Amino acid sequence: YKNGVSKENNLKDMIEGCKRKHQELLTKALYARNIEIENNKIVDWMHDATKCPACGTKVDLKDKICPNCELYLE
């Protein structure tokens, strides 16, 4: 009986260790995916020609200077 309980406790410890490791790996993967999504949003925002790349103010495609921050847009 004592040996069986010992094995059961060892298995429970191993399962808990596996759960922790799995959670850690999942958290890292989700964090990396979140960073990837955020970076894509930033790139999309920077390539939007109707916004100033420096301050985000809406600009006309004919504008040469941002009316808000005076960045040259050409």
C-alpha positions as CSV (number, residue, x, y, z in Angstrom):
1,Y,0.0,0.0,0.0
2,K,2.7,2.4,1.0
3,N,4.6,1.8,-2.3
4,G,1.4,2.4,-4.4
5,V,0.8,5.7,-2.6
6,S,4.4,6.7,-3.2
7,K,4.1,6.0,-6.9
8,E,0.7,7.8,-7.1
9,N,2.3,10.9,-5.5
10,N,5.2,10.7,-7.9
11,L,2.8,10.6,-10.8
12,K,0.9,13.5,-9.4
13,D,4.1,15.5,-9.1
14,M,5.1,14.6,-12.7
15,I,1.6,15.7,-14.0
16,E,1.8,19.0,-12.1
17,G,5.3,19.6,-13.6
18,C,4.0,18.8,-17.1
19,K,1.1,21.2,-16.5
20,R,3.4,24.0,-15.4
21,K,5.7,23.4,-18.4
22,H,2.8,23.3,-20.8
23,Q,1.4,26.5,-19.4
24,E,4.8,28.2,-19.6
25,L,5.2,27.2,-23.3
26,L,1.7,28.2,-24.1
27,T,2.1,31.6,-22.4
28,K,5.4,32.2,-24.4
29,A,3.7,31.2,-27.7
30,L,0.7,33.5,-27.1
31,Y,3.0,36.4,-26.1
32,A,5.0,35.9,-29.3
33,R,1.9,35.8,-31.4
34,N,0.5,38.9,-29.7
35,I,3.8,40.8,-30.5
36,E,3.5,39.6,-34.1
37,I,0.0,40.9,-34.4
38,E,0.9,44.2,-32.8
39,N,3.9,44.6,-35.2
40,N,1.6,43.9,-38.2
41,K,-0.8,46.6,-36.9
42,I,2.1,49.1,-36.7
43,V,3.4,48.3,-40.2
44,D,-0.2,48.6,-41.6
45,W,-0.6,51.9,-39.8
46,M,2.8,53.2,-41.2
47,H,1.9,52.3,-44.7
48,D,-1.4,54.1,-44.6
49,A,-0.8,57.0,-46.9
50,T,-3.8,59.0,-45.5
51,K,-2.1,59.3,-42.1
52,C,1.1,61.1,-41.1
53,P,3.7,58.4,-40.2
54,A,4.9,60.4,-37.3
55,C,1.8,61.6,-35.5
56,G,-1.1,59.7,-37.2
57,T,-3.0,62.9,-38.3
58,K,-5.1,62.4,-41.3
59,V,-3.5,64.1,-44.3
60,D,-4.5,64.5,-48.0
61,L,-2.4,62.6,-50.5
62,K,-1.5,66.0,-52.0
63,D,-0.2,67.4,-48.8
64,K,3.6,67.9,-48.7
65,I,3.8,68.7,-44.9
66,C,1.7,67.3,-42.1
67,P,-0.5,70.1,-40.7
68,N,-0.1,68.8,-37.2
69,C,3.6,68.0,-36.7
70,E,5.0,69.6,-39.9
71,L,6.8,66.5,-41.0
72,Y,7.7,66.5,-44.7
73,L,5.6,63.8,-46.3
74,E,7.4,63.4,-49.7
